[in-house]
Structure formats: structure tokens, C-alpha cells
């Protein structure tokens, strides 16, 4: 058994959830916040057999797209104050996925 942690931008959360459900996978959704932009994310916890991991990751990849967004430079750590009034373009979205082994899994 494997545990998949998928951290997904909130804009993509519904599509990921819907497509996982259509494919027959259940997931636990947790609200989370990114550390860099302090933006909202959803963290999915998905337990599956090892041979299903690639299919699940492909669903997440298909539903999680990267996009450009402008944010005030003052929102970003390490930016000097004189540049703080200028918006900066950053890449957001996509997904960060971790896969770990599960020693024991029970659905009670």
C-alpha cells in the first residue's frame, strides 16, 4: 500500500477531486497554506495499491495546471522595500506529490 500526498492549488482542487472520484479513488482533503505566497491549497491524502500510483498521479497532473500570477513584491520575503510597490510575476499552481509506503491501513 502507498500513501499519496498531493498538494494542489485551490483553483484546481475541484477538478482533482472530481476526476479522482470518477476513477473510483477516494481521498481525504485538508485545507493548507503555501509558505511562499501564503496562498490557499488543498492537500489530498490518497491510499492506494502500489500499481495504482501512476494512474492517480496522472489524474492529478492532468487536473493541476501551472499559471502566471502577479503579486505585490511586498508579499514576498527577501524583496527590498524600494521594489515593494512593483508587482512581480510568479508561477503558481501545479501540484507537489509525495508517495510513501504504508505499513498498516484500516478503514473503520
Rosetta silent file (secondary structure, phi, psi, omega in degrees, C-alpha in Angstrom):
SEQUENCE: XXXXXXXXXXXXXXXXXXXXXXXXXXXXXXXXXXXXXXXXXXXXXXXXXXXXXXXXXXXXXXXXXXXXXXXXXXXXXXXXXXXXXXXXXXXXXXXXXXXXXXXXXXXX
SCORE:     score description
SCORE:     0.000 S_00000001
   1 L     0.000  146.921  178.975    0.000    0.000    0.000 S_00000001
   2 E  -125.988  149.586  172.313    1.094    3.549   -0.732 S_00000001
   3 E  -113.804  123.432  179.764    0.040    6.907    0.672 S_00000001
   4 E  -105.268  122.244  172.101   -0.004    9.748   -1.830 S_00000001
   5 E  -101.486  119.788  178.946    0.178   13.308   -0.509 S_00000001
   6 E  -123.391  115.700  178.936   -0.833   15.725   -3.266 S_00000001
   7 E   -98.803  116.727 -169.623   -0.658   19.459   -2.562 S_00000001
   8 E  -126.171  142.079  175.042   -2.803   21.231   -5.147 S_00000001
   9 E   -59.199  141.414  179.881   -3.717   24.884   -5.753 S_00000001
  10 H   -55.473  -31.675  179.681   -7.268   25.644   -4.605 S_00000001
  11 H   -63.687  -24.069 -178.132   -8.180   26.651   -8.175 S_00000001
  12 H  -104.241   -5.572 -172.988   -7.553   23.042   -9.278 S_00000001
  13 H   -58.263  -45.264 -177.856   -8.899   21.274   -6.199 S_00000001
  14 H   -63.720  -43.457 -179.443  -12.418   20.623   -7.507 S_00000001
  15 H   -64.092  -42.169  178.326  -11.192   19.154  -10.794 S_00000001
  16 H   -61.878  -49.215 -178.495   -8.725   16.860   -8.997 S_00000001
  17 H   -59.962  -46.759 -178.792  -11.384   15.714   -6.529 S_00000001
  18 H   -62.815  -44.760 -177.655  -13.997   15.100   -9.230 S_00000001
  19 H   -71.242  -34.570  174.197  -11.652   13.169  -11.505 S_00000001
  20 H   -63.526  -42.908  179.681  -10.306   11.012   -8.666 S_00000001
  21 H   -63.843  -44.225  178.272  -13.882   10.148   -7.675 S_00000001
  22 H   -59.415  -33.622 -179.224  -14.851    9.332  -11.296 S_00000001
  23 L   -83.739   -1.833  175.973  -11.865    6.970  -11.471 S_00000001
  24 L    91.853   15.162 -179.978  -13.016    5.223   -8.280 S_00000001
  25 L  -104.368  140.927  174.793  -10.477    6.637   -5.825 S_00000001
  26 L  -106.345  152.194 -177.150  -11.350    8.203   -2.501 S_00000001
  27 L  -145.268  150.127  170.791   -9.286   10.919   -0.887 S_00000001
  28 E   -97.499  130.454 -179.354   -9.201   12.935    2.292 S_00000001
  29 E  -105.855  132.626  176.546   -8.975   16.676    1.634 S_00000001
  30 E  -123.922  137.081  173.990   -7.216   19.040    4.006 S_00000001
  31 E   -74.394  134.958  179.069   -7.066   22.830    3.742 S_00000001
  32 E  -142.840  166.734 -178.509   -3.462   24.011    3.678 S_00000001
  33 E  -130.360  132.162  177.571   -1.496   27.191    3.038 S_00000001
  34 L   -72.504  148.933 -176.883    1.665   27.578    0.998 S_00000001
  35 L   -81.728  -26.743 -174.503    4.629   29.157    2.718 S_00000001
  36 L   -79.113  -55.810 -179.355    5.914   31.302   -0.161 S_00000001
  37 L  -100.949   -2.803 -177.176    2.810   33.245   -1.255 S_00000001
  38 L    56.944   35.229 -178.866    0.650   32.261    1.728 S_00000001
  39 L   -94.008  156.453 -179.328   -1.961   31.146   -0.816 S_00000001
  40 E   -72.844  137.567  175.439   -4.641   28.534   -0.233 S_00000001
  41 E  -131.825  169.300  169.494   -4.003   24.950   -1.239 S_00000001
  42 E  -122.812  130.933  175.690   -5.728   21.631   -0.781 S_00000001
  43 E  -104.375  121.134  178.144   -3.748   18.642    0.398 S_00000001
  44 E   -97.307  135.158  172.508   -5.152   15.304   -0.738 S_00000001
  45 E  -112.659  118.367 -174.738   -4.331   12.103    1.166 S_00000001
  46 E  -129.439  123.375  176.868   -4.922    9.057   -1.031 S_00000001
  47 E  -103.427  130.428 -176.466   -4.219    5.464   -0.034 S_00000001
  48 E  -153.847  162.182  172.908   -3.879    3.001   -2.914 S_00000001
  49 L   -65.724  149.931 -176.246   -2.203   -0.189   -4.061 S_00000001
  50 H   -55.792  -33.915 -178.425    1.276    0.377   -5.476 S_00000001
  51 H   -76.131   -6.946  179.464    0.234   -0.453   -9.048 S_00000001
  52 H   -97.712   -9.640 -174.191   -2.383    2.361   -8.986 S_00000001
  53 H   -59.086  -47.304 -178.123    0.037    5.165   -8.028 S_00000001
  54 H   -61.084  -39.001  178.431    0.977    6.118  -11.599 S_00000001
  55 H   -64.780  -43.039  179.940   -2.695    6.350  -12.637 S_00000001
  56 H   -65.375  -45.046  179.067   -3.527    8.556   -9.646 S_00000001
  57 H   -62.315  -37.347  178.268   -0.523   10.824  -10.231 S_00000001
  58 H   -64.671  -39.133  176.350   -1.534   11.142  -13.897 S_00000001
  59 H   -61.898  -46.296  179.964   -5.053   12.268  -12.876 S_00000001
  60 H   -61.812  -44.050  179.990   -3.558   14.871  -10.544 S_00000001
  61 H   -62.324  -41.779 -179.238   -1.144   16.051  -13.242 S_00000001
  62 H   -64.070  -32.189 -174.279   -3.935   16.342  -15.826 S_00000001
  63 H   -97.220   -6.915 -174.858   -6.071   18.484  -13.496 S_00000001
  64 L  -115.767  103.380 -178.042   -3.363   20.709  -11.975 S_00000001
  65 L  -106.592  148.188  175.248   -2.029   23.352  -14.299 S_00000001
  66 E   -83.533  146.898  179.311    0.638   25.952  -13.680 S_00000001
  67 E  -145.701  161.342  177.090   -0.291   29.574  -14.336 S_00000001
  68 E   -94.981  144.279  179.411    1.289   33.005  -14.015 S_00000001
  69 E  -144.929  145.263  176.500    0.041   35.434  -11.402 S_00000001
  70 E   -99.375  132.676  178.124    1.103   38.921  -10.371 S_00000001
  71 E  -131.358  149.876  175.550    1.619   39.602   -6.673 S_00000001
  72 E   -62.136  136.340 -178.802    2.852   42.701   -4.848 S_00000001
  73 H   -60.469  -26.348 -179.793    6.568   42.358   -4.201 S_00000001
  74 H   -66.023  -17.985  177.888    5.946   43.297   -0.559 S_00000001
  75 H   -78.569   -9.972 -173.469    4.242   39.909   -0.122 S_00000001
  76 L  -105.916  131.185 -179.634    7.473   38.116   -0.904 S_00000001
  77 L   -66.800  141.483  175.020   10.181   37.515    1.674 S_00000001
  78 L    86.739    0.432  179.229   13.622   38.907    0.885 S_00000001
  79 L   -91.005  130.840 -178.845   12.471   41.637   -1.518 S_00000001
  80 L   -65.492  151.117 -175.460   13.888   45.065   -0.755 S_00000001
  81 H   -62.325  -32.096 -178.111   11.397   47.781    0.173 S_00000001
  82 H   -66.480  -24.554  178.013   12.145   50.029   -2.820 S_00000001
  83 H   -90.594   -2.104 -171.960   10.863   47.277   -5.121 S_00000001
  84 L   -64.237  -23.270 -177.631    7.844   46.653   -2.911 S_00000001
  85 L   -85.035   -7.578 -178.512    5.466   48.790   -4.978 S_00000001
  86 L   -96.998  133.107  176.192    6.059   46.829   -8.175 S_00000001
  87 E   -72.373  148.242  178.625    4.086   43.665   -8.889 S_00000001
  88 E  -118.887  141.069  176.930    6.120   40.566   -9.619 S_00000001
  89 E   -85.561  128.416  177.904    5.124   37.697  -11.882 S_00000001
  90 E  -130.412  156.521  177.252    5.275   34.302  -10.194 S_00000001
  91 E   -93.258  127.377  179.070    4.328   30.810  -11.279 S_00000001
  92 E  -127.776  167.972  177.426    1.526   29.229   -9.221 S_00000001
  93 E    91.793 -159.815 -173.643   -0.492   26.074   -9.457 S_00000001
  94 L    75.138 -161.695  179.746    0.566   22.647  -10.494 S_00000001
  95 E  -147.202  150.466  170.910    0.911   20.010   -7.809 S_00000001
  96 E  -114.930  124.675 -173.412    3.506   18.705   -5.416 S_00000001
  97 E  -123.398  132.149  174.047    3.186   14.957   -4.893 S_00000001
  98 E  -120.157  139.267  176.558    4.829   12.697   -2.300 S_00000001
  99 E  -124.048  125.281 -179.449    4.428    8.907   -2.284 S_00000001
 100 E  -128.153  158.036  175.047    5.262    6.915    0.854 S_00000001
 101 E   -75.812  147.613  177.056    4.923    3.296    1.951 S_00000001
 102 L  -112.777  125.138  178.334    2.104    2.373    4.314 S_00000001
 103 L   -79.196  -37.337 -178.044    2.812   -0.213    6.985 S_00000001
 104 L  -148.249  138.727  178.298   -0.817   -0.573    8.008 S_00000001
 105 L  -139.395  128.275  176.580   -4.118    0.713    6.629 S_00000001
 106 L  -136.322  137.252  173.445   -7.576    0.201    8.106 S_00000001
 107 L  -109.622  105.257 -173.846  -10.869    1.753    7.140 S_00000001
 108 L   -99.703    0.000    0.000  -13.019    1.589   10.274 S_00000001
